[in-house]
Amino acid sequence: MNTQHRAFLDGRDFARIARAIRYIDAHYREQPRLSELAAAVHLSEFHFNRLFRRWAGITPRQYLAFVTARAARGALGSAASVLEAAHEVGLSGPSRLHDLVVSLEAVTPAQLRAGGAGVTLRAGFSDTPFGRALIGRTPRGVSHLSFVEPGAEARALRELAGAWPGARLERDDEAAAALAAQIWPAARREPRPLTLAVAGTNFQLKVWQALLSIGRAAPTTYARLAAAAGLPSATRAVGNAVGANPVAWLIPCHNVLRQDGSLGGYHWGSDRKRAMLAWSALSAAPARPVAHARPLTAQAT
């Protein structure tokens, strides 16, 4: 791994962070002490405090204060209230979430039918703020981003090859690490364009385009997403399209909640979804990622 491009926790450390966030979200009413939070993830107070601050940019106690303030405002799912709570507890510093300008393009119908024949897909593994990920891109753009549990790398590569059976798959961990550093930079930079080149049906592409348009600014619901996609009576099918998203985080399916504000399902696990929502809320600042959707090439459904 090229260490120049990585400032992320390894998979085991992220699992501890995810458990800590789950514990804080479940027990904030009890206002647990740092010692209790550290014990919940089997670390000393010193190491837990340092690990959490490295990931979130704040201390566990500050995150607890943030969750408490958010709950006091009844702010679940409300970006404005979350931002107010963040300011109130001193969490309004510069965002570590890159101001990506994301464009969505579609694999051509011929390539879709041929399983990516004639396409070279360079894919590799990298650490990210949310654990280990498999990231792949074609010459046209990022086509795959999935999260991988420890010991499951070989299976993840087989599944990627199965999704693109006609493509030439080349392993490139260094390129994946460079992409991860662009998606989750250590410091804010000028916005840089990032193109997604994805394979999907017309229906899926319509949903993903709508999700890029409304899901970046704040959490949304399946019903709102269906309406934004022009499919208000197809909420269940829209949910299936969300679950088929091939580029986690970049098309923000983690930002889709149930109507009552609860997490709902997530292909990569509820702990990871909770951590993603926490990361986004803690990074809330006037400058947010921007998503632009180009006209999509018609697909074979």
Summary of the structure (lengths in Angstrom):
residues: 301
radius of gyration: 19.1
end to end distance: 38.9
largest distance: 58.4
contacts: 991
relative contact order: 0.17
helix: 46%
strand: 16%
